[in-house]
Each structure stands twice: as structure tokens, then as C-alpha cells.
Amino acid sequence: MPAQSASTRSATLVGLAAILLWSTLATLTAASGGVPPFQLAAMTFLLGSAVGAVRWLARPQGARALIQPLPVWLLGVGGLFGYHALYFIALRLAPPAEAGLINYLWPLLIVLFSAALPGERLRAYHVIGAVLGFAGTVLVVTGGRGLAIDDAYLPGYAAAFVAAFVWATYSVLSRRLPGVPTDAVAGFCLVTALLSALFHLALEDTVWPASPVEWAAVVALGLGPVGLAFYVWDHGVKRGDIRVLGAVSYAAPVASTSLLVIAGYASASWTLLFAAVLITAGAVVAALDFFRR
């Protein structure tokens, strides 16, 4: 195996860790109690920024990564804050199932957008794998009951679609900036926390976690799916196989739903099992290059 291929494969595996972390997002959010969305984002992104800042204790030069041109800051903060703000708005204006389904277009968009990257080629099996994954996600989110389309929810659906577009664009454009160190993500998280706090103060009433379990869930969110996940994802999309990462990202909703079942927040079903088969098949098909290497 050439050195470059080994490096790419290693970075892809690092990026896949983000998908595992994101699969805990729904369960930990449910366990965090009644903390309003923007307040929760402010608290967890503040912890997420601390995850990166801790590295600076051992590597003081890492703080220099915050010195970046304005376009880099706009991309980083726009991706993190823009995506989460739009997603929260979508959940307020549309049914969660339909909004979640539309939002999970982002892995498919990553696979498709990657064709525009230098040195990347989009093959038929990449698209087939992404479509299989999307079909599995339809089953996970809807439970096989179908979608209820109501014009009153169109603003929410639009917000969910734009959120998907924002995250896919952020992920793909990040690959165009390999010279921007992953340490810069700490700064993006900090600004996202500040913006979330402002939105919280303007739109929400403050509700603090009511028990040690809820506080533990908030801390776990900030350290994991809203912390470390963004750092490993940044490394993965910049140096790994972004098409594989996009397609395998469809594992997140089925893994997330499985954890909800285990934690008692959701019920098991044959629909979930069939969705898992579709998503797994899609991930394997889209990652053929990865496995061949």
C-alpha cells in the first residue's frame, strides 16, 4: 500500500470516529432534560472549545491556529453555528421526523459535492451507496409510516434543507483548506457558543439541568458529539476519503436510534433492523475503494 493511501485510510478512520460520537447526540440530548436548544448549544460548544484548548497546554503553538483569514472564520463559524441554528429552527417549525429526514440529506450532498474537488472522482457506486443509505434513513426517521407534507411546515422544511446544504458545503470546502490546522476548530466552537448564547438570551428562557444525571449529559455532549467529534471530522474531511465519510455518515441515525432503544427513549422494531441492513449495505458499496486498499 502506498504511503499516501495508508495516510488517507488512517485519516478516514479518524473521521469515522465523529460518526460514532454523533450517534450519541440524541440520547445525551434526551438525557439533558429541559435545557432550551440554544442554551444547550452555548453550554456544549463552550465545552467543545475547551477540548481543543486543552491541547494547547502541551502544544502552545497550537493557539496560533486562531490567526486565520476572515474567509476561514466565516466558513468555520458559518458551518458550526449556521447548521445548528437552522436545525433548531427546523425542529421548531416542522415535525421532527420530517425535519430530521430532510436534514439527513447532508451525507448524500457530501458525496455529490465531492465530485467538484480536485483529484476526486464520483463513481456510480458512490451514488448507489449514498442512495441506499438515504433509503435506510427514511425508514429510521419515519418508522415506515410515510411522510405528512403540510404547507404550514414548508418554512421548517426549508430550514432543514438549508441546514443540510450548509453542513455539506462546510465539510467539502474544509477539504479545500488543508493548510488550516484542526486546532482552529476550537476558535470556531467558541464563537459558536457566544452566538448561541446571544440567540438564547433573545429567544429563550434559561433552564438549568435539574439533576446530576442531566449535568453529566450536558458535559458528555460538550466533550463528545459537540466537542471531539468536530476535531476528528475536520481531520477526516481534509485528509481522508470524503466520499466514504459522506456515505458512512448514514450510520449515524440508525446507531442513534439504536442507542435510544437501549436507553429506553425509543422502541425496537423490524423497521429499524431493515433500515440498518440498508444503511450498512450502502456504506459498504460506497466504500469499495476503501476496502480494496
C-alpha positions as CSV (number, residue, x, y, z in Angstrom):
1,M,0.0,0.0,0.0
2,P,1.5,3.4,-0.9
3,A,2.3,5.7,1.9
4,Q,-0.3,8.3,0.7
5,S,-3.0,5.6,0.6
6,A,-2.2,4.5,4.1
7,S,-2.3,8.1,5.4
8,T,-5.7,8.6,3.6
9,R,-7.1,5.4,5.1
10,S,-5.9,6.4,8.6
11,A,-7.4,9.9,8.3
12,T,-10.7,8.3,7.1
13,L,-10.8,6.1,10.2
14,V,-10.2,9.1,12.4
15,G,-13.1,10.9,10.6
16,L,-15.4,7.9,11.2
17,A,-15.0,8.4,14.9
18,A,-17.1,11.6,14.5
19,I,-20.0,9.5,13.2
20,L,-19.8,7.2,16.3
21,L,-19.8,10.3,18.5
22,W,-22.7,11.9,16.7
23,S,-24.7,8.7,17.2
24,T,-24.8,9.5,20.9
25,L,-26.2,13.0,20.3
26,A,-29.9,12.2,20.5
27,T,-29.6,10.0,23.6
28,L,-27.5,12.6,25.5
29,T,-29.8,15.4,24.4
30,A,-32.8,13.5,25.7
31,A,-30.9,12.8,29.0
32,S,-30.0,16.5,29.4
33,G,-33.6,17.4,30.4
34,G,-35.4,20.6,29.5
35,V,-32.5,22.8,28.7
36,P,-33.6,25.0,25.7
37,P,-31.8,24.3,22.4
38,F,-29.7,27.5,22.0
39,Q,-28.8,27.4,25.7
40,L,-27.7,23.8,25.3
41,A,-25.7,24.8,22.2
42,A,-24.0,27.6,24.1
43,M,-23.0,25.3,27.0
44,T,-21.9,22.4,24.9
45,F,-19.9,24.4,22.3
46,L,-18.1,26.2,25.2
47,L,-17.0,22.8,26.4
48,G,-16.2,21.9,22.9
49,S,-13.9,24.8,22.5
50,A,-12.2,23.8,25.8
51,V,-11.5,20.3,24.2
52,G,-9.3,22.0,21.6
53,A,-7.8,24.5,24.1
54,V,-6.5,21.7,26.3
55,R,-4.2,20.6,23.5
56,W,-2.5,24.0,23.7
57,L,-1.2,23.1,27.2
58,A,1.1,20.6,25.6
59,R,1.4,22.4,22.3
60,P,1.3,26.2,23.0
61,Q,2.0,26.8,19.3
62,G,-1.4,25.3,18.6
63,A,-3.1,28.6,19.7
64,R,-1.5,30.3,16.6
65,A,-4.1,28.4,14.6
66,L,-6.6,31.0,15.6
67,I,-4.8,33.5,13.4
68,Q,-6.7,32.9,10.2
69,P,-8.1,35.0,7.3
70,L,-11.7,36.2,7.6
71,P,-13.0,33.7,4.9
72,V,-11.7,30.8,7.0
73,W,-13.5,32.2,10.1
74,L,-16.7,32.7,8.1
75,L,-16.6,29.1,6.9
76,G,-15.8,27.6,10.3
77,V,-18.4,29.6,12.3
78,G,-20.9,29.6,9.4
79,G,-20.7,25.8,9.3
80,L,-20.9,25.1,13.0
81,F,-23.3,27.8,14.1
82,G,-25.2,28.1,10.8
83,Y,-26.0,24.4,10.7
84,H,-27.1,24.1,14.3
85,A,-29.2,27.3,14.3
86,L,-31.0,26.2,11.1
87,Y,-31.6,22.8,12.5
88,F,-33.1,24.1,15.7
89,I,-35.3,26.4,13.7
90,A,-36.4,23.5,11.6
91,L,-37.4,21.5,14.7
92,R,-39.5,24.4,15.9
93,L,-41.3,25.0,12.6
94,A,-41.8,21.4,11.3
95,P,-42.5,17.9,12.7
96,P,-39.2,16.4,14.0
97,A,-39.4,13.3,11.8
98,E,-39.8,15.1,8.5
99,A,-37.3,17.8,9.5
100,G,-34.8,15.2,10.5
101,L,-35.2,13.3,7.3
102,I,-34.6,16.4,5.1
103,N,-31.7,17.4,7.3
104,Y,-30.1,14.0,6.7
105,L,-29.7,14.8,3.0
106,W,-26.2,16.2,4.0
107,P,-24.3,12.9,3.6
108,L,-25.7,12.5,0.1
109,L,-24.8,16.1,-0.7
110,I,-21.3,15.5,0.6
111,V,-20.9,12.5,-1.8
112,L,-22.2,14.5,-4.7
113,F,-20.3,17.7,-3.9
114,S,-17.1,15.8,-3.6
115,A,-17.1,15.4,-7.4
116,A,-16.1,19.0,-7.7
117,L,-12.9,18.6,-5.5
118,P,-9.5,18.4,-7.2
119,G,-8.3,14.8,-7.6
120,E,-11.7,13.3,-6.7
121,R,-13.9,11.2,-9.0
122,L,-17.5,10.4,-8.3
123,R,-18.4,6.9,-9.4
124,A,-21.7,5.1,-9.8
125,Y,-21.2,3.0,-6.7
126,H,-20.6,6.1,-4.6
127,V,-24.1,7.4,-5.6
128,I,-25.7,4.0,-5.2
129,G,-24.3,3.6,-1.7
130,A,-25.4,7.1,-0.7
131,V,-29.0,6.5,-2.0
132,L,-29.2,3.1,-0.2
133,G,-28.1,4.9,3.0
134,F,-30.7,7.6,2.4
135,A,-33.4,5.0,1.9
136,G,-32.5,3.4,5.3
137,T,-32.6,6.8,6.9
138,V,-36.1,7.3,5.6
139,L,-37.2,4.2,7.4
140,V,-35.4,5.2,10.6
141,V,-36.8,8.7,10.7
142,T,-40.4,7.8,9.6
143,G,-40.7,4.4,11.1
144,G,-42.1,3.2,7.8
145,R,-45.2,5.4,8.3
146,G,-44.6,7.7,5.3
147,L,-44.3,11.5,5.3
148,A,-47.0,14.0,6.1
149,I,-46.5,17.1,3.9
150,D,-48.3,20.2,5.0
151,D,-47.8,23.6,3.5
152,A,-47.8,25.1,7.0
153,Y,-44.5,23.3,7.7
154,L,-42.7,24.5,4.5
155,P,-40.6,27.1,6.3
156,G,-39.4,24.4,8.7
157,Y,-38.7,22.0,5.8
158,A,-36.8,24.8,4.0
159,A,-34.7,25.4,7.1
160,A,-33.8,21.7,7.4
161,F,-32.8,21.6,3.7
162,V,-30.6,24.7,4.0
163,A,-29.1,23.2,7.2
164,A,-28.1,20.1,5.2
165,F,-26.7,22.2,2.4
166,V,-24.7,24.3,5.0
167,W,-23.1,21.2,6.6
168,A,-22.3,19.5,3.3
169,T,-20.8,22.8,2.0
170,Y,-18.8,23.3,5.2
171,S,-17.4,19.8,5.1
172,V,-16.4,19.8,1.4
173,L,-14.9,23.3,1.5
174,S,-12.9,22.4,4.6
175,R,-11.1,19.9,2.4
176,R,-10.1,22.8,0.1
177,L,-8.3,24.3,3.2
178,P,-5.8,21.6,4.2
179,G,-3.4,24.3,5.5
180,V,-5.8,25.4,8.2
181,P,-4.9,23.4,11.3
182,T,-7.5,21.4,13.2
183,D,-6.6,23.5,16.2
184,A,-8.6,26.3,14.7
185,V,-11.8,24.4,15.3
186,A,-11.5,25.4,19.0
187,G,-12.0,29.1,17.9
188,F,-14.9,28.2,15.7
189,C,-16.6,26.4,18.7
190,L,-16.0,29.4,21.0
191,V,-17.6,31.9,18.6
192,T,-20.5,29.4,18.0
193,A,-21.0,29.3,21.8
194,L,-21.1,33.1,22.0
195,L,-23.6,33.4,19.2
196,S,-25.8,30.6,20.6
197,A,-25.8,32.5,24.0
198,L,-27.0,35.7,22.3
199,F,-29.8,33.8,20.5
200,H,-30.7,32.1,23.8
201,L,-31.0,35.4,25.6
202,A,-33.1,36.8,22.8
203,L,-35.4,33.9,22.2
204,E,-35.5,31.5,25.2
205,D,-35.9,31.3,29.0
206,T,-33.0,29.9,30.9
207,V,-33.5,26.4,32.3
208,W,-30.6,24.8,34.1
209,P,-30.1,21.0,34.3
210,A,-32.2,19.7,37.3
211,S,-30.1,16.7,38.4
212,P,-26.6,15.3,38.4
213,V,-27.6,13.0,35.5
214,E,-28.7,15.9,33.4
215,W,-25.5,17.8,34.2
216,A,-23.5,14.7,33.2
217,A,-25.3,14.5,29.9
218,V,-24.5,18.1,29.1
219,V,-20.8,17.6,29.9
220,A,-20.8,14.4,27.8
221,L,-22.4,16.3,24.9
222,G,-19.8,19.1,25.1
223,L,-16.8,16.6,25.3
224,G,-18.1,14.2,22.7
225,P,-20.6,14.9,19.9
226,V,-20.4,18.7,20.3
227,G,-16.7,18.6,21.1
228,L,-14.2,16.0,20.0
229,A,-16.4,15.0,17.0
230,F,-15.7,18.3,15.2
231,Y,-12.0,17.9,15.5
232,V,-11.8,14.4,14.2
233,W,-14.3,15.3,11.5
234,D,-12.1,18.2,10.4
235,H,-9.1,15.9,10.2
236,G,-11.1,13.3,8.3
237,V,-12.6,15.5,5.6
238,K,-9.3,17.3,5.0
239,R,-7.0,14.2,4.8
240,G,-9.3,11.2,4.4
241,D,-11.7,9.8,1.8
242,I,-14.5,12.3,1.9
243,R,-16.8,10.2,-0.3
244,V,-16.6,7.3,2.2
245,L,-17.1,9.6,5.1
246,G,-20.2,11.1,3.5
247,A,-21.8,7.7,2.7
248,V,-20.9,6.0,6.0
249,S,-22.4,9.1,7.8
250,Y,-25.8,7.4,7.2
251,A,-24.8,5.0,10.0
252,A,-25.4,7.9,12.5
253,P,-29.2,7.9,12.5
254,V,-29.6,4.1,12.8
255,A,-26.9,4.0,15.5
256,S,-28.5,6.9,17.3
257,T,-31.9,5.2,17.2
258,S,-30.4,2.0,18.5
259,L,-28.9,3.8,21.5
260,L,-32.3,5.5,22.1
261,V,-33.8,2.0,22.2
262,I,-31.1,0.7,24.6
263,A,-31.6,3.8,26.8
264,G,-35.3,3.4,26.9
265,Y,-36.2,6.5,24.9
266,A,-37.5,4.6,21.9
267,S,-38.9,1.1,21.0
268,A,-37.2,-1.6,18.9
269,S,-38.8,-2.6,15.6
270,W,-38.3,-4.7,12.5
271,T,-38.3,-1.4,10.6
272,L,-35.1,-0.4,12.4
273,L,-33.5,-3.7,11.6
274,F,-34.3,-3.4,7.9
275,A,-33.1,0.2,7.9
276,A,-29.8,-1.0,9.5
277,V,-29.3,-3.5,6.7
278,L,-29.9,-0.8,4.0
279,I,-27.6,1.6,5.7
280,T,-24.8,-0.9,6.2
281,A,-25.1,-2.1,2.6
282,G,-25.0,1.4,1.3
283,A,-21.9,2.2,3.4
284,V,-20.1,-0.9,2.1
285,V,-21.0,-0.2,-1.5
286,A,-19.9,3.5,-1.3
287,A,-16.6,2.5,0.5
288,L,-15.5,-0.1,-2.1
289,D,-12.3,1.8,-2.8
290,F,-11.5,2.0,0.9
291,F,-11.9,-1.8,1.4
292,R,-10.0,-2.6,-1.8
293,R,-7.0,-0.7,-0.5
